Each structure stands twice: as C-alpha cells, then as structure tokens.
C-alpha cells in the first residue's frame, strides 16, 4: 500500500504541474463558436447564465473570506439570481471589495484561465476549478444551489478523469471562452434594467452607498474589467 501511494502521488503531481500540448487553431475557434452558441440565444442564455451566477456569487464569497469577513452562506436561484451573505462591518474596504467582486469575478476567472491555457496548464485548470466548486458547495444554503454546483463540479470531475487530452482541452477552452464572453453580458443586462428603473439594490447601487461614488461609474468599471479581460484573454487563447 505504501509503495502504491509512493508511486501514485508523484504521478498525480506530475499530471497537475505538467503541461499539455496546445490544441489546433480550429479547435480554439470551434470552442469560441460553441461558447457563443450558448450565450447569444436568449433561451440558452437563461440556462447557461447559471454558470456565470456561480462565478459571480463565488467571487463575492471568496473576497469576503479574504478580507476577514465571515461568510455565512450562498444561495443560487433558478432565475439565475443569487445571494451571498457575510458578516462583518457594513462599511469599509472589505465590504467594498466584497460588493465589487461579483460582476468582476467571471471575466477575471476567464482571464486567469486563459493565462493557464496559454501556458499549457489544462489539467491544472480543470482540477483547480473542481476544487473551487467543491469548496463553494460547502457554503451553499439552498437545494437549487446545491444541484447547480454539483452538476458543474461533476462535469469538471468527469472530464478530468474519464476523457482524453483532446476532449479535456476542448472542454477547458469552452469554459474559458464562456467565462470571458459570458462575463461581458451581465453588466449590459444590469445597465438595461437600470434604464427601466429596476435593479435598485444592485451591486453598483450598494457600492455607491458605501463609497459615495455614483453607481454609473461602478457600472463603467464592470464594463471595463469584462471587456479588457475578454480582449486580453482572447488574445492569449488565439495566440497560444
């Protein structure tokens, strides 16, 4: 048993830290088209947006923990909305960073994923995503949220362990393209809601109350982060 563990652990470590060959350009372009296919049509976006909500609420939760707040729970809803609850001072830098993390999390995760793929770290990307989803699962406080995170984590786990390098590469590129492209759309949707007089308690409005900086400027920041992440991450993926 000890000899088996001694053999298996280095193999797992080598898989995790090693590099994998870049897919052909046609694969990168095909995964780009696949990501667009589930983002642009309204009907499919209503389903696929759940993945963006996972990243959004996960961003709130992660930054809350990193800034010393106590994360009490995350809820994900079937209408693709979500809620992350943390305890701590209702003002200050920690609260500001936590509130700002939601809309910026998906594109920044996509940018980080593009950096890993550009370096050939496909396995590392898949395993890191699985680990983050497992950690997030512990904090989910409703049945629908558990279901969506389990489905997402299960997909990463199955692809990581049961498929070959080509399928893993294609899956990883679809995921990263989806985060980069899908991370752009929510800020525009929020802007449209605000024009119609809705979303009065949105993240930009909370940030405006916390910082006395107009909500429109925070919304502009979300646009800037998502579009810059798309441009930078897209270049890495296409040139990788």
WORA-V405716 format. One record per residue. PHI is phi as a letter, one per 30 degrees, with the letter a starting at -180 (999 if undefined). NEAR is the number of other ideal C-beta (glycine too) atoms within 10 Angstrom. D_CENTER is the distance of its C-alpha to the mean C-alpha in whole Angstrom. Layout:
PHI;NEAR;D_CENTER
PHI;NEAR;D_CENTER
This chain:
999;5;38
d;6;38
d;7;38
d;8;36
d;9;33
d;9;34
d;9;34
d;10;30
d;10;29
d;10;29
d;9;28
d;11;25
d;10;25
d;10;26
d;13;23
d;13;20
c;10;22
d;12;23
c;11;22
c;19;22
d;10;24
d;18;22
d;21;22
d;11;25
e;11;24
d;8;25
d;15;22
e;20;19
d;14;21
d;15;21
d;22;17
d;20;17
d;10;19
d;15;17
d;21;14
d;14;16
d;12;18
c;18;16
c;19;14
d;11;18
d;12;20
d;6;20
d;8;21
d;12;18
d;16;15
d;12;16
d;11;15
d;17;12
d;20;11
e;21;11
d;20;7
d;24;6
d;20;8
e;26;7
d;24;4
d;26;7
d;25;9
d;25;8
d;21;8
e;26;11
d;26;12
d;18;12
d;24;13
e;26;16
d;15;17
d;12;17
c;17;19
i;12;21
d;20;21
c;10;21
d;19;18
c;13;20
l;15;18
b;25;15
b;17;16
c;27;14
c;14;17
d;12;18
d;11;18
i;19;14
d;12;15
a;21;14
b;14;15
c;25;15
c;15;18
b;20;19
c;10;23
l;15;25
d;10;26
d;8;25
a;11;26
j;13;25
d;11;23
e;17;20
d;21;20
d;18;20
d;16;17
d;26;15
d;24;16
d;23;14
d;23;11
d;24;10
d;27;10
d;23;9
d;24;6
e;29;4
d;28;7
d;21;8
d;24;5
d;28;7
d;23;10
d;16;10
d;27;9
d;26;12
d;17;14
d;19;14
d;26;15
d;17;18
c;15;19
i;15;19
c;20;17
d;25;16
d;22;17
e;19;15
d;26;12
d;25;12
d;18;14
d;16;12
d;25;9
d;20;12
d;12;13
d;17;10
d;21;10
d;14;14
d;14;14
d;21;12
e;16;14
d;10;17
c;20;16
d;21;16
b;14;19
b;16;20
d;10;20
d;14;18
d;25;15
e;13;16
e;14;17
d;23;13
d;23;12
d;14;15
d;13;15
d;20;11
d;20;12
d;12;16
d;17;15
d;22;13
d;16;16
d;12;19
d;19;18
d;19;18
c;11;21
c;9;23
c;14;22
d;8;24
e;12;22
d;13;22
d;11;20
d;20;18
d;25;18
d;19;17
d;20;15
d;26;13
d;27;13
d;19;13
d;24;9
d;29;9
e;27;11
d;24;9
d;28;6
d;29;9
d;22;11
d;24;9
d;29;8
d;19;12
d;16;13
e;20;13
d;23;15
d;13;17
d;12;18
d;21;18
d;17;21
d;11;22
d;13;22
d;17;24
d;9;26
d;7;28
i;7;28
c;11;25
h;17;22
d;9;24
c;8;22
d;20;19
e;23;17
d;25;19
d;18;22
d;18;22
d;22;21
d;18;24
d;14;26
d;18;25
c;16;26
i;7;28
c;14;26
e;13;26
e;20;23
d;12;23
d;12;23
d;23;20
d;22;19
d;14;20
d;17;18
d;24;14
d;16;16
d;12;17
d;21;14
d;27;12
d;15;15
d;13;16
d;23;12
d;21;13
d;11;17
d;16;16
d;27;14
d;19;16
d;12;19
d;18;18
d;24;17
d;13;20
c;10;22
d;16;21
